[in-house]
């Protein structure tokens, strides 16, 4: 890719005009962000791609259930609702994370400074509380690597700070597929203490058969100022999902026949035969509770930041492995059951000083994270009764620890701004197998990985309206605990599996083409070695291997414009070529160089037009497009077809004295397009497809009272 030539083209496009923005325009078009930077900085000035989504305005037009609602328009990000609350959202950034079969892999998730990603790189976006969110920042490109392991991109949520007069609020929402959501909360400031409190219950029967879910969430945040130079923030949140039904993926034939139905289990003896999900009552229960504290003290221009967190997560999942598979003495059973204790802490020192002709901001710090899983596996049957907890088949203690010192510098002089960061990540895995007998050998093991991930970026302001930037960096992804668990179907810990490493480069332009319009364009290239792929899947155990080189390169475009005082438009487009750069062998079959990497669309686009009909009433339309998705490494099975969806929403707000009332009407998939919403990459049973819902209608109302 000819980066220098493209950069020169950008300069021609930009011209040399100046743009004078009002403070209100700047807040929308040049939001202040903190992800990837030592201090809060306008996104326009940073040498990497980053978007900040204002959740305050977003909450008026969305359901507040999944982060996919809010982040659909972020370029480079593919975020899909699986219609399966047992498996969380499917998230990838510039291709990182596309292979995850469940949860989030390859993308760092953070909420109020607390990692939502385990030290091994596996994360859960369901713990994000969208009702109390102020903004979500999405960082892409080389500078993500300063966040260490599995930071192909960074998604960071910031909740609101309790400010202003105390107020209480309540909301109710209902709609298609048996969807309801109720919420109550309070926030404000009293006696020098800011507070935000929230609790909600979400229920759905699910678009797909056997996909019923209930999600209870709670959140609390307190902000205090012990003295004029310090701030203390306390945060706690919880998530409970009991017996969330798992519809699993379906075959192409099932999707074609009826996208709401499930794939039939041919081994079922009943007539009519039942699906895998119904026969084994596949489901998942989650109990998650965590809390954290952040203390900041200011010493003139310098700052000391201390943080600590701890939590507990309990998961019980019933899978659809057949009794025949579990007859192998090496099988871990069809029920996953673990209790996870996790904690961590961080120390950061930020100093600012004059250096030469500019100003230097230097940050040094260290993060420590640890999780410990008491993990058990059971058969998913007792006698002829399926979908119940049977005999113990796995018992182990899994400990993951990471220690990451880092340094970051930012130097600004005139039109130039240089950014440099480096992080040294050390991740250790320890498995203590407690289920050992003559037929099941000791799978205990210990393995450690370490890697320094540097990043360098520079931006140059051609004029107050246009900035050019370039950045490079190196990143890595360790295997997750699940990927390390088995070397083959008959041996233990996979000591030979290596982290995948990447080299990234990006150039871009950020420009205000009018007083109320901004355009961002970025070109990127990512070369990865030792990509982690499936090696074998036998007797219910999946083992992994390192493949050869992969290449991902493309372009991102984003535009945001206030066309008039009452009309706002935004759009984004991502084109990406993602392919294996050399052949490798998987499951005894050669995957050819040039094959597309599954789970990554070549084209993704989004557009939104919002019209303020009258003060307090907004009508908006959204159009989203996602290109086809390959479903396996060989590119042989039917790809999930491309689709384009249209959504409409109407939101209103009224003020009457201390009361504020709000209403929402939303129609998703207005044209009732049949589509595959997401795919399960490389599913051994070819149940790759997760269908998206038909036309869906939702309505809601809210009220708040200010004291």
N, C-alpha and C positions, 0 to 999 in steps of 0.2 A: 504494500500500500504506500503510495507516494505522499507521505505526510508533509514534507516541506512544500510541495506544490500546492497541496490543499490549503495549507496555512496561508500561503500567498493569496490564494483565491478568497479566503475569508477576509483578508485585509481589504481587498478590492470591494467586497460586498459591504463591508462596514462603512466605508467612506471616512469622512473626518468630521461629522457633525457632533455637536454637543447636545446633551439632553438635560434639562433642568427639571428634576422631579420634586413634587411636594413630598412632605413626610409621609402622607397617607399612601401615595404611589409607591414610595420606597418600601414601606412595610409589606406591600403586596408583591411587588416586582423584584425587590432586592432584600428578601428576608434575612434577618440575622440568624446564623447557625453556629453550632458549637462542635458538631461532629467532624473529627479530623483536624481541628484547629486548636492551638493552645488557648486562645481566648475567643469570645464571641466576635464574629466577623460577618460582614455582609457577604452573601453567597456570590455576588458579582466579582468580588476581589480574589476569590480562591482559585488555585490552579488545578482544580479537579471538578468533576460533575457531581453536583449535590442539589437535591430538591427538598424544600420544606413545605409540607402540606398543612395548611391551617385547619385544625380540627374544629375550632369554634364555629366557623362558617359551614364546615363539612357536616357537622352534626345535624344541622337543620334539614338536610335533604336526604339523609341516609338512615339505615336501620340501626347502625351502631352495634352490629353483631360480629362482623368479620372485617379485618384490616383490608381485605380485597376491595371493599366498597370505596375506601378512601384513597387507595394507592393505584387505582386502575390507570390513571393518566401519567404516571411517572415513567419516562423513557428508560429503556434498558432493563426494566423490572417486569417480569412475568409472574403474576400472582393470581392463582386460580382457586376458587372455592370448589372443593372436591364433591360437594353435596354429601359429605361423610364426616360428621363431627367426631368420629372415633379416630380419625387420622390427621386432623388439622389441615391447614392450608398448604397448597403447593407453591413454593416461592423459589424463584431463581433470579439472579442478577447477572446479566451478560453471560448467561449459561451456567454460572456457578449455582449448584443446588438442584439442577434439573433432574438428576438421577434419583433423588430421595424418594423412597417408597412410602415413607411416612414421616411426619414432622418436617422440620426444616434442617437442611444440611448445606454447608458451604457458604452460608450467609450468617453474619453475626447479628443477633437480636439483643437489644438492650432496652430496658424500661426504667426510667428514673434512676439511671446509674447502676441498676442491678442486672446482671446478665440473664437473659432468658435462653441462653445457649449454654449447654453443658461444656465442661472443659474438653471433651472429645469432639465437639463440633455439632452435636445433635441438639436442636432447639425446638421450642414450642411457642408459636405466635398466639395461641389461645389464651395465654395468661395476660395479654395486653388488655387493659381496661379502656375501651374507646369512649365511654361516657364521660370520663374525667380528663381525657387527653386534650392538651393545648395545641400540640403540633407533633408531627412525625417527620423526622429527617431521614432521607434515603441517600446514602453516599455510594458512589460507584467509582471504579477505576483503580489505578495504581495506589492511591493514597489509602485505600481501604486496608492495605496490608499492614499499616501501622497498628492495626487492632489484632494482629497476630494470627493464630491458627483459625482456619475456616472463615476468614474474613474476605471472601470474594466480593462482598459488598456489606454494607452496614445499614441496618434499619433500627433507628433509635426513637423511642417514644418518650415524650415529656408531658407529664400531667400538669394540670393547672395549679397555680399557687393561690391559696386562700387569700383573697383581697376584697376590700370594700365592705359594705354593710352585710351582716349575716342574712342569708336567704335559704329557703327550703324549696324543693322542687319535686315534682312527680310526673311520670310519663307512662303512657300505655300505647301499645302497638299491636296490630293484628293483621293477618292477611293469608295468602295462599299457603297451601300445604300444612294447614294447622299451625301456622306460625303465630306466636304471641310473645310479647316481651313487656314486663312491668319493671319500673325502676323508681326508686326514691333516693333523695340525696340532700345534702346541705353543704354550704360553703360560705366563706367570708372571713372576716378578721375581727377578733374580739380580745381586748386586753393585750394587744401586741402579739397574739398567736393567730396565725393564719391556719385555716382548716378546710379540708375537702373530704367529704364522706359520701359514699355511694354504695348502694346494693341493688342488684337486679336479678330477675329470673327470666330466662329465655327458654321457650318450648317450641318444638316443631315435630310434626309427624314425618317430615322429610318428603322431598319430591320423589325419591326412589323408594321402592318397597324396602322394608326392614331398615329404615334409616331414622327412626325416632330418636330424639335427643332432648335432654333437659340440662341447661347450664345455669348454675348459680354462681354469681360473682360478688365479691365484696372488696371495698377499697377504702383506705384511710390515709390521709397525709396531713402532717402538722409541720408548720414552719415557724421557727422561733428565732429571736435575736438576743442571745445571752448578753451581748454588749454591742456598742456601736460599730465594732470592727469584726464581728463574727456572725455567722448564720448556721443554724442547726435545722436539718430537715429529716423528719421521720416518716417512713412510708411502710405500709403493710397492705398486702392484698391476698385474696384467696379465690380459688376456683374449685367447684365441685361438679362433676358429671357422673351420674350413677347410671350404669347399664345403658350407655350410649350404643345404639344398634349400628353395626358395621355391615353395609350392603355389599362390600367387596367390589372389585372390578367385574366387568362382564366381557364376554366374547363379542366379536363383531356381529355374529349371527343374532345374539340376544339383543344387542343395540338396534339392529335393523328391524327386528320383529316388534320390540316394545322397549323403549329406553327406560321406562320406569321399572321394568321387571328385572329379575336376577337370573344368572346362569344356573341351569338345572344340574344337580349332582347326579351323574349316571349311576352311581353306586347305591342310590336310595332304593329301598325295597318297597316303599309305599307307592300306591297308585291314586292320584297322579304323583309323579316324582316331585320332590321339593328341591329348592335351590340349596347351594352350599351354605349360604348365610342362615337360612331358616332351619335347615337340618341340624346344624351345630350351634344355632343361636349365637352367632358371632357378635360380640359386644365388648365394650370397654368401660371401665370405671376409673375415674381420676379424682384424687383428693390432693390439692396443691395449696400450700400455705407458705408465705415468705414475708420477711420484713427486713428493713435496712435503714441505715442512718448515714447522713453525709454532713460533715462539719467543715466549714470554710472560715479561715481567719485571714484577714488582710493586714499586711505590714507595709503601709504606704502603697507603692505600685506593685508589690509582690503579694503572692497568695499561697497559703498552705491549704490543701484539701485532703481530708481523711474520709474514708468510706468503709463500711462493713455491712455485711448482709448474711442471713442464714435462712434456711427453709427446709421443708420436708415435702416430698412428693410420693404418693402411693398410687400404683397402677395395677389393675388386674384386667387382663385381656384374654378373651376366649376366641381362639382361631379355628380355622376349618380343616386342619390336618386330619386325614382319615385314620381310623384305627389301624388300617394296614400299614401306613407309614410308621405309626408309633410302635409297631411290633419290633422294630429294630431296637436293640439294646442301647444304641448310641443316640436315639432320638430324645430331644429335650421336652417332649410333650406338647400338647395343644393349648395349654394355658400358661400365659406369662404373668408372673406375680412378683412385684418388687416394691420395696420401700427404700426411697432415696433420701439421704440426709446430705445437704449441701451447704457450703458456706464460703465466704471469701472476704478479702479486704484489699484496700488500695491506699497508697500514699502518693501525693503529687505536689510538686513545688513549681510554681510559675513565677518567673521573674521577668521584668521589663526594664530595659535600659537603653540609653543612646549608644550607638556603635557606628563610628565613621559618619557618613552622611545620612544615616537612617536610624531606625529604631529596631531593636532586637527583642523578641519575646522567646524565652527559653523555658522549656518544660522538661522536667525529669521526674520519673516515678517508677513504681513497681506495683504489679497486681498479683494477687495470690488467689487461686480458686481451687476448690476441692469438692468432689462428690463421692459418696459411698453408697453403693447399691447392695442391699440384701436381697438377692435375686433367686427366685425359685421357679421351677417349671413343673407342671402337673399334666397328667393325661386329661383330655377333655371328654371323658366318658367314664361311666361306672356300669359295668355289665353291658346291657344293650341301650342304656340311657345316654344320649349324647348331649353335649353342651353343659356339662356339669364338671366340677373339679374332682378328679380321680387321684390315682397314685402319684406320689412324688417321683419326678424324673430328672430334676435339675436342682442343685442347691450350691450357691457360690456367693462369695463376697467380692464385689468389683469396686476397685478404688481408682479414681482418676484425679491426678493433681497437676496443676500448671502453675509455673512461676515465670512472670514476664517483666523484666526490667525494660524501660524504654526511655528514649530521649527524643525531643521534638523541638525544632527551632523555626522561627518565622522572622524574616528580616525584610523591612519595607523601607525603600528609599526612592522618593520621587515616583515615577510611573512603574517602577519594578517592585515585585514582591517575590521573594524566594522562600520556599518551604522545604524543610528537610526533616525526615523522621526515620527512626530505626527502632526495632523491637526485637528482643531475643526471647523466643518462646521455648520453654522446656516443658514437655508434656510426658507424664509417666502413667502407664497402665499396670495395674496389678490385679490378677484374678486368683482367688483362693478357692479351689474346687473342693466342695464338701460332700459331693455325691460320687463316690468312688467304689467300684466293685469289680468283679472279675471280667464283666462284659463292658464296663464303662471306665476307661482308664482316666488317670489324673489329667485334667485339662488346665491345671494351674500354670501360670506364667507371668512374666514381667517383661515389659519392653518400654524403652524410653526414646523419645524423639526430641531433637532440638534444632532450631533454625533461626537465623537472623534475617529479618525481613525489612530491608531498607526501602525508602521512597524519596524521590526528589521531584520538586515541581517549581515552576516559575511562571509568573503572569506579568504581562506588560500592558499598561493602559495606553492605547493609542490616543485616546482622548477621554473625557469624562463619561462618554457613552459607550465605548467599545474596549473590551479587554481580550487579549489573546493569551493562551496559556498552553503549557505542555508539561507532562509529568511521566515518570517511569517508576517502576517498582517491582519487587519480587515477593511472591507469597507462597504459602504452602497449606495443605490440608492433610492432617493426620487421618489415618483410618479411624472410624468410629468404633466404639466397643463392639457393636454388632458385627462389624466387618472383620474385626480381629478374632472373634470367638472361635472360629473353626478354620483350620488350614485345608482339610478335606473332610469327607464324610467319615473318615476313620481315625483321624489324628486330632491332636488338641490345638492349643493356641497357635495362631498364625504368626510366628516370629518373622517370617520372610516378607510380610506385606510392608511396603514402604509408603511414606507420605507422597502425595502428588505435589509437584512444585510448578510454579508459574512465573513467567516474565510478562510484564504488562507495560504498554505504552499508550499514551493518549494525547491528542492535541485538540484544541477547541477554541471557540469564540463565544463570547457573551456580549450581547449588544442591545442597547435600547434604540429601536428603530423609530420611535416616536416618544412623546412625553409619557404615554401610557401604554407602551408596548415593549416587550422584551423577547428576544430570540436567543436560544442557546443551541449550538451545534457542536457535537463531539465526534471525533474519529478515534477508534480504539483497535488495538491488536493484542491478543493474549495467546501466548505459546505455553502449553502445559506438557510436562513430562510425567510419566508414571501415573496416568489417570487410573483411578481405582474402578474396576469393573468386575462383574460376576465371573468366577472361574468355573464353578460347578454347583448344581442344586440337586442333591440326592438325599433320599430318605428324610426329607423335611429339613435338612441342614444346607444352608447356602454358604459357600466359601467364595472368597474374593482374591483377585490378583491385580497386578499392575499391568496396564496396557502400555502402548508406546506413546508417541507424541500426538497432541491434538492442537488444532488451530481455531481460534475464534476471532473474527474481525468484523467490524461493521461501523455503522453510523447511527447516531442518535440526534433527533431534532425535537425541540420543544419551543412552543410559542405561547405567550400569555398577553392578552390585550384587553384593555378597557375601551371598547369601541365608542361608546357614548357614556353619559353619566348613569345610564340604566341598562347597558348591554355589555356583557363580559364574555370573552371567548378564550378558550385555551385548546391546545392541540399538542400531540406528541406522536412521534414515529420512530421505530427502531427497525433497522434492517441489519441482519447478522448472518454471516456465513460461519457455520460451526461444523467442523468435520474432523475425522481421524486423519492425522498426517502421515501415519505409517500403519501397515497391517499388523495384526496380532491374532492370537488364537484364543478363543473363549469357548468352553464347553465342547472342545474338540473340533471346532469349526473356525476357519480363517475369516476374520473380519477385514475387508479390503480397505486399503488407504483410499481416501476420498469419500467413504461413507459418511453420511450426516450423523451427528451425535443426536441420539433420540431425546425427546422432551424439550427441544429448543426450536421455537418457530423461526422461520426465516424473516417473517415480517409481522410486526405488531404495531397497531395504531389506535389512537384514541382522540376524540374531539368532543368538546362540550360548548354549548351556547346557553348562557343564562340571561334572562330578561327580568328586570325588576318592573313588574307590571304597574304597581303602585308602591309607595313606601310600605315595607313590611310584607309584600307579596312577591314571590319569585317563581317564575316558570322556567324550567331548564330541560334541555334534551342532551342525551349522551349517545355517542356512537363508538363502539369498540370493535376492532377487528383483530383476529389472531390467525396467523397462517397455519398450514398443516403441521402436524407433529409426527415424526417418525417414532415408532414404539419400541424398536429393538435395534441392537447394534448392526445386525445384518441388513437392516432396511428392507426386509422381505415381507413382513406382515403388513396388513392394511394400515396405512397412516390415518391418524385422526384428521378428518377434513378441516379445511379452513372454515371460518364462520365470521359473520358480522351481526352484531346485536345492536338494537336501538332501545334506549330506556328514556322514560319521561318522569319528571317529578314536579310537584307543586308544593311549595312551603309558604307558610304565612305566620306572622307574629303580630300580636296586639299588646299594647300597654294600657293598663287602667289603674292609675294610682300605684300602689305597691305591687300590683299583680302584673304578671307577664304570661300570656297564653300563646301557645304554638300549635300549628296543625301541619300534617304531612300527608300527601297522597302520592304514591309512587307506583309506576307500572314498569316492570322489567321485561325485556324481550317482547317489546310491543308487537313485532311482526311474527311472533310465535315460531321462531326458527328452531328446528331440530338440530342439536349440536352436541359434540363431545366436549365437555368442559375441561377435562384434564385427563392425563394418562398415567398409568403405573408402568414405568419404563422396565422392559425386560422381564415381565411377569412370566414365570416358568410355565404357567397353565394357560397362557395367552389370554388371560382376562385383563387386558390392558386398559379398557375404556371405562371412563366415569362420566355418564351422561349429564348434561346440564339441563336445568328446568325449562319448561314451556313458559308461555306468558304468565306472569305473576303479578298480583295486585296487593298492595299494602297501604294501610292507613294508620295514622297515629295522632296523638294529641298530648300536649304537655302543659303544665302550669307551674309557675314559681311565685313565691311571695317574699318580698324584701321587708325586713323588720326596720 
